[in-house]
Amino acid sequence: MSRVAIIGSCITRDLWPIQGEPANELLYISRTSLPSLFSPAVEGFQPAEALPNGLKRHQHQAMVNDLTKTTMAELVTWRPTHLIFDFIDERFDLLAIGAALASHSWELEMSGYLSQPALAPARPIARLGGTCDRLWMEAAGEMLALIRATPLRAARLILHEAQWATHYRAGDDGLRAIENVELWGGRAADLRRHNALLDRYQAAFTALAPEAARVSAPAQRIADGDHRWGLSPFHYIPEYYAEIWRQLRALGV
């Protein structure tokens, strides 16, 4: 039986509920970035006992994990048979907080933690800037080195080659172009520049891990106007998930 770990986003995690499959043997690591995974913990950070500002438990825990840096030890202990990467969550800016890095996600903004003294010195690192590119490429090398030096080397590596959809399906009205994309809270996002970034990340990862299997569904990469989580460039039509699931099943997932 497969035991899957995902370092990625909801586009991979949602495959299980959308396809009606149990997710008992699944470790999901999200709302982070490769540079953040390999940085020190945020010194002095203390998570709240109660869920802050209406965040759901899994949203809060993913964000806390990104600040406390417990994820990689958990991943190695998990001993997955398959380790799936997708880089859709690599869209947020990074924050430099002392020696630490963190993902500036919507969850972190909503949590109120940025007002804690531990996070008050946070400095932004633009996702689409050269500094973030350099940090990401260095961290990708660290990730592959860790995989090869630990029990993770026994896992089948899989890259889910995702992109932001440029069009969405609106009921029976056909396809419409996606316009005015936001990351969150009115922060505009350049869809094409983010897709170019994903191309660079995926090419770099493939060069570092040529043994990784690759799954993609470009013909079905269309956003769904009726998606359960709302319209977004990475909330796809059902046919997309069905095709990716078919490819993953062929790889033993």
C-alpha positions as CSV (number, residue, x, y, z in Angstrom):
1,M,0.0,0.0,0.0
2,S,1.3,3.5,-0.9
3,R,2.3,5.9,1.9
4,V,2.3,9.4,0.3
5,A,3.9,12.7,1.3
6,I,3.1,15.9,-0.5
7,I,5.2,19.0,-0.4
8,G,2.9,21.3,-2.3
9,S,-0.6,22.7,-2.4
10,C,-4.3,21.9,-2.5
11,I,-4.1,21.0,-6.2
12,T,-2.4,17.8,-5.2
13,R,-4.0,17.3,-1.8
14,D,-7.5,17.7,-3.3
15,L,-7.0,14.7,-5.6
16,W,-8.0,12.4,-2.8
17,P,-11.3,13.9,-1.7
18,I,-12.3,14.8,-5.3
19,Q,-11.6,11.3,-6.5
20,G,-13.4,9.9,-3.4
21,E,-10.3,8.2,-2.1
22,P,-9.3,7.8,1.6
23,A,-6.4,9.9,2.8
24,N,-5.3,7.9,5.8
25,E,-1.7,7.4,4.7
26,L,-1.1,10.9,3.5
27,L,1.3,13.6,4.9
28,Y,0.5,17.0,3.5
29,I,3.0,19.9,3.8
30,S,1.7,23.2,2.5
31,R,1.9,27.0,2.9
32,T,5.7,26.9,2.9
33,S,8.6,27.3,0.5
34,L,11.7,25.3,0.0
35,P,13.9,28.1,1.4
36,S,11.7,28.3,4.4
37,L,11.8,24.5,5.0
38,F,15.6,24.7,5.3
39,S,15.9,27.9,7.4
40,P,16.2,28.1,11.2
41,A,13.0,28.4,13.3
42,V,11.7,31.9,14.1
43,E,13.4,32.7,17.4
44,G,10.9,33.5,20.2
45,F,7.7,32.7,18.3
46,Q,4.9,31.3,20.4
47,P,1.8,30.0,18.8
48,A,-1.6,30.8,20.4
49,E,-3.5,28.1,22.3
50,A,-6.7,29.1,20.5
51,L,-7.2,29.3,16.8
52,P,-6.6,33.0,15.8
53,N,-9.0,35.0,13.7
54,G,-11.2,32.2,12.5
55,L,-8.4,30.1,10.9
56,K,-9.2,26.4,10.5
57,R,-7.0,24.0,12.4
58,H,-5.2,22.7,9.4
59,Q,-4.5,26.2,8.1
60,H,-3.1,27.3,11.4
61,Q,-1.0,24.2,11.9
62,A,0.5,24.5,8.4
63,M,1.5,28.1,9.1
64,V,2.9,27.3,12.6
65,N,4.9,24.5,11.1
66,D,6.4,27.0,8.7
67,L,7.5,29.2,11.5
68,T,8.8,26.4,13.9
69,K,10.5,24.3,11.2
70,T,9.3,20.9,12.4
71,T,8.3,19.7,9.0
72,M,11.5,18.1,7.6
73,A,12.0,15.8,10.7
74,E,8.3,14.8,10.4
75,L,8.8,14.0,6.7
76,V,11.8,11.8,7.3
77,T,10.0,9.9,10.1
78,W,7.0,9.4,7.8
79,R,9.0,7.3,5.4
80,P,6.8,7.8,2.4
81,T,6.7,5.4,-0.5
82,H,5.9,8.3,-2.8
83,L,7.0,11.9,-2.4
84,I,5.1,14.4,-4.6
85,F,6.2,18.0,-5.2
86,D,4.1,20.7,-6.6
87,F,5.1,24.3,-6.5
88,I,1.8,26.2,-6.7
89,D,2.3,27.4,-3.1
90,E,5.6,29.0,-4.2
91,R,3.7,32.1,-5.1
92,F,3.9,34.0,-1.8
93,D,6.7,36.5,-0.9
94,L,9.2,35.3,1.7
95,L,9.8,37.1,5.0
96,A,13.3,37.4,6.4
97,I,13.0,37.3,10.3
98,G,16.5,37.4,11.8
99,A,18.2,34.3,10.5
100,A,14.9,32.7,9.6
101,L,12.8,32.7,6.5
102,A,9.0,32.2,6.3
103,S,6.3,32.2,3.7
104,H,4.1,35.4,3.8
105,S,0.9,33.5,3.3
106,W,-2.7,34.7,3.8
107,E,-2.8,32.5,6.9
108,L,0.1,34.3,8.5
109,E,-1.3,37.7,7.7
110,M,-4.7,36.7,9.2
111,S,-3.2,35.1,12.3
112,G,-2.0,38.3,13.8
113,Y,1.3,36.8,14.5
114,L,3.1,39.4,12.5
115,S,2.5,41.8,15.4
116,Q,4.4,39.5,17.8
117,P,7.8,40.9,18.9
118,A,9.4,37.8,17.4
119,L,8.0,38.6,13.9
120,A,8.1,42.4,14.1
121,P,11.5,42.7,12.4
122,A,10.2,40.8,9.3
123,R,11.5,42.1,6.0
124,P,9.9,41.1,2.7
125,I,11.7,39.2,-0.1
126,A,9.7,39.5,-3.3
127,R,8.8,36.2,-4.8
128,L,9.4,37.4,-8.3
129,G,12.8,38.9,-7.5
130,G,16.3,37.6,-8.0
131,T,17.0,37.1,-4.3
132,C,14.1,34.7,-3.9
133,D,15.2,32.9,-7.1
134,R,18.7,32.4,-5.6
135,L,17.4,31.2,-2.3
136,W,15.0,28.8,-3.9
137,M,17.6,27.2,-6.2
138,E,19.9,26.7,-3.2
139,A,17.1,25.2,-1.2
140,A,16.2,22.8,-4.0
141,G,19.7,21.5,-3.9
142,E,19.5,21.1,-0.1
143,M,16.2,19.2,-0.6
144,L,17.7,16.7,-3.0
145,A,20.8,16.2,-0.8
146,L,18.5,15.5,2.2
147,I,16.5,13.0,0.2
148,R,19.6,11.1,-0.8
149,A,21.1,11.1,2.7
150,T,18.0,9.8,4.6
151,P,15.4,7.1,4.3
152,L,13.6,9.4,1.9
153,R,15.9,8.0,-0.9
154,A,13.6,5.0,-1.0
155,A,10.6,7.1,-2.0
156,R,9.4,7.4,-5.6
157,L,9.9,11.1,-6.4
158,I,7.1,12.7,-8.4
159,L,6.8,16.2,-9.8
160,H,3.3,17.5,-10.4
161,E,4.0,20.0,-13.1
162,A,1.3,22.6,-12.5
163,Q,0.6,26.0,-13.9
164,W,-1.9,28.8,-13.3
165,A,-4.8,28.4,-15.7
166,T,-5.3,31.3,-18.1
167,H,-9.0,30.5,-18.7
168,Y,-11.9,29.2,-16.7
169,R,-15.0,27.3,-17.6
170,A,-18.3,29.1,-16.7
171,G,-21.1,26.6,-16.8
172,D,-22.4,26.1,-20.3
173,D,-21.0,29.5,-21.5
174,G,-17.6,28.1,-22.6
175,L,-14.2,29.4,-21.7
176,R,-13.4,32.9,-20.5
177,A,-10.1,34.5,-19.8
178,I,-9.0,34.9,-16.2
179,E,-8.4,38.6,-15.4
180,N,-7.4,40.6,-12.3
181,V,-5.7,37.8,-10.4
182,E,-5.1,38.3,-6.7
183,L,-2.8,36.5,-4.3
184,W,-4.9,37.6,-1.3
185,G,-6.2,40.8,0.2
186,G,-6.2,42.8,-3.0
187,R,-2.5,41.9,-3.8
188,A,-2.4,41.7,-7.5
189,A,-0.5,38.8,-9.2
190,D,0.9,38.6,-12.6
191,L,-0.3,35.3,-13.9
192,R,2.2,35.0,-16.7
193,R,5.2,35.9,-14.6
194,H,4.2,33.3,-12.0
195,N,3.9,30.7,-14.7
196,A,7.3,31.6,-16.0
197,L,8.6,31.2,-12.4
198,L,7.0,27.8,-12.2
199,D,8.7,26.8,-15.5
200,R,12.1,27.8,-14.0
201,Y,11.5,26.0,-10.7
202,Q,10.3,22.8,-12.4
203,A,13.2,22.8,-14.9
204,A,15.7,23.2,-12.0
205,F,14.0,20.5,-10.0
206,T,14.1,18.1,-12.9
207,A,17.8,18.8,-13.5
208,L,18.5,18.1,-9.9
209,A,16.3,15.0,-9.8
210,P,16.3,13.4,-13.3
211,E,14.9,10.2,-11.7
212,A,11.7,12.0,-10.7
213,A,8.5,11.0,-12.5
214,R,6.5,13.9,-13.9
215,V,2.7,14.2,-14.1
216,S,0.9,17.0,-15.9
217,A,-2.4,17.6,-17.7
218,P,-2.0,20.7,-19.9
219,A,-5.0,20.0,-22.1
220,Q,-7.2,20.0,-18.9
221,R,-5.6,22.9,-17.2
222,I,-8.7,25.0,-17.1
223,A,-10.1,26.7,-14.0
224,D,-13.5,25.8,-12.8
225,G,-16.0,28.5,-12.2
226,D,-18.0,26.1,-9.9
227,H,-15.0,24.8,-7.9
228,R,-15.7,23.9,-4.3
229,W,-13.1,26.5,-3.2
230,G,-14.2,29.2,-5.6
231,L,-12.7,30.5,-8.8
232,S,-8.9,30.6,-8.9
233,P,-6.2,29.9,-11.6
234,F,-5.3,26.8,-9.7
235,H,-8.8,25.4,-8.9
236,Y,-9.3,23.2,-11.9
237,I,-12.1,21.5,-13.7
238,P,-12.9,17.8,-12.7
239,E,-11.2,16.4,-15.8
240,Y,-7.9,17.8,-14.6
241,Y,-7.9,16.0,-11.3
242,A,-9.1,12.8,-13.0
243,E,-6.2,12.8,-15.5
244,I,-3.6,13.6,-12.8
245,W,-5.1,10.8,-10.6
246,R,-4.8,8.4,-13.5
247,Q,-1.2,9.2,-14.0
248,L,-0.4,8.9,-10.2
249,R,-2.2,5.5,-10.0
250,A,0.1,4.3,-12.9
251,L,3.0,5.2,-10.6
252,G,1.7,3.2,-7.7
253,V,0.1,5.9,-5.7
